[in-house]
């Protein structure tokens, strides 16, 4: 193993153990690696330059806009209407409210693109209702945490935009199309597990809704669901870019929640902007430091060395994919999704493409893999949000999460070894 890799891993883990924020772990480790090779002043100036360069992308402008639109939707009544619609569809099945949570998360993710916003918005509505109906708090939180990740696979998705950037320009429209079937497959799989567990534990379901109620709730939610068609249709058919789509989503969400639903007032806007600025600042710092680390890794020829080492183990694509996914599952437990994608895409994607693996397939596989890490300690951001909403500790939720972990890993295996799940929709539309 190169001395550079040893220094990088040791310094990163040491900082992580003493609870340094992940963005600073990456930035300090990167700077330390350069200091050893080039001296203090060149190292600091180079890292600063690479961080600034990492921000310099028109595509990245989509992320703050999607974060803003997600915050508007979470507070402006869209989430509530999606939940009411989902309840009329699946509320009468075993574990009905758990299934409502999952379907609502899938729908909300499809219009917001944020797992954290989904866990907060859907969880704050659904958790009290589930507790009132006799559901166990830890089970309710486990359902909310895992279902929130579907919003990162079902487009629009901020992490798919980040992957497009890290991969050197894989089409965002094609990535969005590729995410639909895997995201829906994951959602349905979570519903099956939730329903079985609810049936075994005797959690009651709500009565089936009449057709008239389903129609009413559908039309209540229709304006929110229309945003999916506007965003995805516009990107796929080349009407506008992902960044332009994100800005349109903001305008649409503002008009819908302020002038039609009238659930956001002028007094609410400063808090929405502040929350968006804080989240954007965190995400952009992660992106900048991750891009600087990616540059340093490339400068030190570490990706090429890793590629040679992995291909020396096997030339079977399935074996290589298995090794990559085991590494990513471990990485996901202590690294947030955005830096993991920015750091490991330049390392693993050239190996994958050299073995004939489609970049679209690899990207969706990588995102699904890292979604599991969002639900695992010690750095599972969605896990912490879900526990905060449910007001329970991490230790209380771990056991109820295990069946959902297993089904997420099973879906990941299906996506790895059956690329048609990912590629069929982009191929049908010639992307």
NORQUI-V524116 format. One record per residue. N is the residue number from 1. RES is the residue in one small letter. PSI is psi in radians with two decimals (999 if undefined). Layout:
n={N & N}
res={RES & RES}
psi={PSI & PSI}
This chain:
n={1 & 2 & 3 & 4 & 5 & 6 & 7 & 8 & 9 & 10 & 11 & 12 & 13 & 14 & 15 & 16 & 17 & 18 & 19 & 20 & 21 & 22 & 23 & 24 & 25 & 26 & 27 & 28 & 29 & 30 & 31 & 32 & 33 & 34 & 35 & 36 & 37 & 38 & 39 & 40 & 41 & 42 & 43 & 44 & 45 & 46 & 47 & 48 & 49 & 50 & 51 & 52 & 53 & 54 & 55 & 56 & 57 & 58 & 59 & 60 & 61 & 62 & 63 & 64 & 65 & 66 & 67 & 68 & 69 & 70 & 71 & 72 & 73 & 74 & 75 & 76 & 77 & 78 & 79 & 80 & 81 & 82 & 83 & 84 & 85 & 86 & 87 & 88 & 89 & 90 & 91 & 92 & 93 & 94 & 95 & 96 & 97 & 98 & 99 & 100 & 101 & 102 & 103 & 104 & 105 & 106 & 107 & 108 & 109 & 110 & 111 & 112 & 113 & 114 & 115 & 116 & 117 & 118 & 119 & 120 & 121 & 122 & 123 & 124 & 125 & 126 & 127 & 128 & 129 & 130 & 131 & 132 & 133 & 134 & 135 & 136 & 137 & 138 & 139 & 140 & 141 & 142 & 143 & 144 & 145 & 146 & 147 & 148 & 149 & 150 & 151 & 152 & 153 & 154 & 155 & 156 & 157 & 158 & 159 & 160 & 161 & 162 & 163 & 164 & 165 & 166 & 167 & 168 & 169 & 170 & 171 & 172 & 173 & 174 & 175 & 176 & 177 & 178 & 179 & 180 & 181 & 182 & 183 & 184 & 185 & 186 & 187 & 188 & 189 & 190 & 191 & 192 & 193 & 194 & 195 & 196 & 197 & 198 & 199 & 200 & 201 & 202 & 203 & 204 & 205 & 206 & 207 & 208 & 209 & 210 & 211 & 212 & 213 & 214 & 215 & 216 & 217 & 218 & 219 & 220 & 221 & 222 & 223 & 224 & 225 & 226 & 227 & 228 & 229 & 230 & 231 & 232 & 233 & 234 & 235 & 236 & 237 & 238 & 239 & 240 & 241 & 242 & 243 & 244 & 245 & 246 & 247 & 248 & 249 & 250 & 251 & 252 & 253 & 254 & 255 & 256 & 257 & 258 & 259 & 260 & 261 & 262 & 263 & 264 & 265 & 266 & 267 & 268 & 269 & 270 & 271 & 272 & 273 & 274 & 275 & 276 & 277 & 278 & 279 & 280 & 281 & 282 & 283 & 284 & 285 & 286 & 287 & 288 & 289 & 290 & 291 & 292 & 293 & 294 & 295 & 296 & 297 & 298 & 299 & 300 & 301 & 302 & 303 & 304 & 305 & 306 & 307 & 308 & 309 & 310 & 311 & 312 & 313 & 314 & 315 & 316 & 317 & 318 & 319 & 320 & 321 & 322 & 323 & 324 & 325 & 326 & 327 & 328 & 329 & 330 & 331 & 332 & 333 & 334 & 335 & 336 & 337 & 338 & 339 & 340 & 341 & 342 & 343 & 344 & 345 & 346 & 347 & 348 & 349 & 350 & 351 & 352 & 353 & 354 & 355 & 356 & 357 & 358 & 359 & 360 & 361 & 362 & 363 & 364 & 365 & 366 & 367 & 368 & 369 & 370 & 371 & 372 & 373 & 374 & 375 & 376 & 377 & 378 & 379 & 380 & 381 & 382 & 383 & 384 & 385 & 386 & 387 & 388 & 389 & 390 & 391 & 392 & 393 & 394 & 395 & 396 & 397 & 398 & 399 & 400 & 401 & 402 & 403 & 404 & 405 & 406 & 407 & 408 & 409 & 410 & 411 & 412 & 413 & 414 & 415 & 416 & 417 & 418 & 419 & 420 & 421 & 422 & 423 & 424 & 425 & 426 & 427 & 428 & 429 & 430 & 431}
res={x & x & x & x & x & x & x & x & x & x & x & x & x & x & x & x & x & x & x & x & x & x & x & x & x & x & x & x & x & x & x & x & x & x & x & x & x & x & x & x & x & x & x & x & x & x & x & x & x & x & x & x & x & x & x & x & x & x & x & x & x & x & x & x & x & x & x & x & x & x & x & x & x & x & x & x & x & x & x & x & x & x & x & x & x & x & x & x & x & x & x & x & x & x & x & x & x & x & x & x & x & x & x & x & x & x & x & x & x & x & x & x & x & x & x & x & x & x & x & x & x & x & x & x & x & x & x & x & x & x & x & x & x & x & x & x & x & x & x & x & x & x & x & x & x & x & x & x & x & x & x & x & x & x & x & x & x & x & x & x & x & x & x & x & x & x & x & x & x & x & x & x & x & x & x & x & x & x & x & x & x & x & x & x & x & x & x & x & x & x & x & x & x & x & x & x & x & x & x & x & x & x & x & x & x & x & x & x & x & x & x & x & x & x & x & x & x & x & x & x & x & x & x & x & x & x & x & x & x & x & x & x & x & x & x & x & x & x & x & x & x & x & x & x & x & x & x & x & x & x & x & x & x & x & x & x & x & x & x & x & x & x & x & x & x & x & x & x & x & x & x & x & x & x & x & x & x & x & x & x & x & x & x & x & x & x & x & x & x & x & x & x & x & x & x & x & x & x & x & x & x & x & x & x & x & x & x & x & x & x & x & x & x & x & x & x & x & x & x & x & x & x & x & x & x & x & x & x & x & x & x & x & x & x & x & x & x & x & x & x & x & x & x & x & x & x & x & x & x & x & x & x & x & x & x & x & x & x & x & x & x & x & x & x & x & x & x & x & x & x & x & x & x & x & x & x & x & x & x & x & x & x & x & x & x & x & x & x & x & x & x & x & x & x & x & x & x & x & x & x & x & x & x & x & x & x & x & x & x & x & x & x & x & x & x & x & x & x & x & x & x & x & x & x & x & x & x & x & x & x & x}
psi={2.38 & 2.57 & -0.54 & -0.72 & -0.70 & -0.80 & -0.80 & -0.87 & -0.78 & -0.83 & -0.71 & -0.85 & -0.65 & -0.77 & -0.68 & -0.68 & -0.63 & 0.29 & 0.57 & 2.37 & 2.55 & -0.66 & -0.69 & -0.58 & -0.81 & -0.83 & -0.76 & -0.74 & -0.72 & -0.80 & -0.75 & -0.74 & -0.70 & -0.61 & -0.74 & -0.62 & -0.50 & -0.18 & 2.89 & -0.97 & -0.87 & -0.62 & -0.85 & -0.78 & -0.65 & -0.78 & -0.75 & -0.73 & -0.74 & -0.60 & -0.80 & -0.71 & -0.62 & -0.54 & -0.36 & 1.26 & 2.20 & -0.63 & -0.65 & -0.34 & -0.38 & -0.53 & -0.92 & -0.59 & -0.74 & -0.62 & -0.76 & -0.81 & -0.65 & -0.71 & -0.66 & -0.80 & -0.64 & -0.53 & -0.11 & 0.26 & -0.17 & -0.76 & -0.75 & -0.72 & -0.63 & -0.67 & -0.78 & -0.67 & -0.79 & -0.62 & -0.63 & -0.42 & -0.86 & 0.01 & -0.45 & -0.11 & 2.85 & 2.30 & 0.70 & -0.81 & -0.54 & -0.72 & -0.62 & -0.75 & -0.80 & -0.83 & -0.71 & -0.71 & -0.68 & -0.77 & -0.75 & -0.68 & -0.58 & -0.25 & -0.23 & -0.57 & 0.31 & 2.16 & -0.67 & -0.78 & -0.68 & -0.82 & -0.66 & -0.84 & -0.90 & -0.73 & -0.70 & -0.49 & -0.81 & -0.61 & -0.85 & -0.65 & -0.71 & -0.70 & -0.71 & -0.57 & 0.17 & 0.15 & 2.56 & 2.34 & -0.69 & -0.62 & -0.79 & -0.77 & -0.68 & -0.73 & -0.79 & -0.76 & -0.87 & -0.65 & -0.48 & -0.47 & -0.35 & -0.45 & -0.26 & -0.21 & -0.78 & 2.14 & 2.80 & 2.63 & 2.19 & -0.65 & -0.49 & -0.58 & -0.73 & -0.72 & -0.70 & -0.73 & -0.81 & -0.48 & -0.11 & 0.33 & 0.42 & 2.37 & 2.20 & -0.68 & -0.75 & -0.68 & -0.74 & -0.76 & -0.72 & -0.42 & -0.28 & -1.01 & -0.77 & -0.70 & -0.75 & -0.70 & -0.76 & -0.76 & -0.79 & -0.69 & -0.73 & -0.65 & -0.71 & -0.82 & -0.79 & -0.70 & -0.73 & -0.80 & -0.72 & -0.73 & -0.77 & -0.61 & 0.00 & 0.40 & 2.26 & 2.76 & 2.89 & 2.78 & 2.62 & 2.47 & 2.52 & 2.82 & -0.70 & -0.66 & -0.69 & -0.79 & -0.77 & -0.83 & -0.56 & -0.81 & -0.51 & -0.66 & -0.12 & -0.73 & -0.63 & -0.73 & -0.47 & -0.49 & -0.58 & -0.81 & -0.72 & -0.85 & -0.98 & -0.76 & -0.75 & -0.70 & -0.82 & -0.71 & 0.18 & 0.36 & -0.66 & 2.88 & 3.02 & -0.67 & -0.77 & -0.65 & -0.69 & -0.70 & -0.65 & -0.68 & -0.67 & -0.86 & -0.79 & -0.80 & -0.69 & -0.85 & -0.76 & -0.81 & -0.48 & -0.79 & -0.43 & -1.00 & -0.51 & 0.72 & -0.02 & 2.27 & 3.04 & -0.61 & -0.37 & -0.33 & -0.78 & -0.71 & -0.69 & -0.78 & -0.69 & -0.82 & -0.71 & -0.73 & -0.71 & -0.84 & -0.75 & -0.73 & -0.76 & -0.83 & -0.76 & -0.61 & -0.71 & -0.75 & -0.80 & -0.85 & -0.62 & -0.68 & -0.63 & -0.70 & -0.72 & -0.68 & -0.76 & -0.73 & -0.76 & -0.71 & -0.61 & 0.09 & 0.43 & -0.74 & -0.72 & -0.70 & -0.70 & -0.71 & -0.81 & -0.73 & -0.75 & -0.73 & -0.38 & -0.40 & -0.80 & 2.68 & 0.17 & 2.07 & -0.62 & -0.66 & -0.77 & -0.76 & -0.69 & -0.78 & -0.80 & -0.77 & -0.60 & -0.74 & -0.80 & -0.63 & -0.69 & -0.73 & -0.70 & -0.36 & -0.36 & 0.05 & 2.39 & 2.78 & -0.75 & -0.93 & -0.57 & -0.73 & -0.78 & -0.55 & -0.77 & -0.31 & -0.84 & -0.36 & -0.85 & -0.56 & -0.75 & -0.64 & -0.78 & -0.82 & -0.58 & -0.41 & 0.19 & 0.27 & 2.26 & 2.36 & -0.56 & -0.83 & -0.79 & -0.72 & -0.82 & -0.70 & -0.76 & -0.75 & -0.79 & -0.74 & -0.88 & -0.36 & -0.59 & -0.65 & -0.46 & -0.31 & 0.11 & 2.47 & 2.78 & -0.09 & 0.54 & 1.68 & -0.74 & -0.61 & -0.78 & -0.70 & -0.81 & -0.71 & -0.63 & -0.74 & -0.72 & -0.18 & 0.83 & 2.88 & 2.86 & -0.71 & -0.53 & -0.46 & -0.29 & -0.85 & -0.85 & -0.40 & -0.44 & -0.82 & -0.60 & -0.64 & -0.83 & -0.74 & -0.57 & -0.71 & -0.68 & -0.77 & -0.69 & -0.75 & -0.73 & -0.75 & -0.67 & -0.84 & -0.04 & 1.35 & -0.35 & -0.51 & -0.66 & -0.68 & -0.24 & -0.77 & -0.80 & -0.64 & -0.67 & -0.61 & 0.20 & 0.59 & 999}
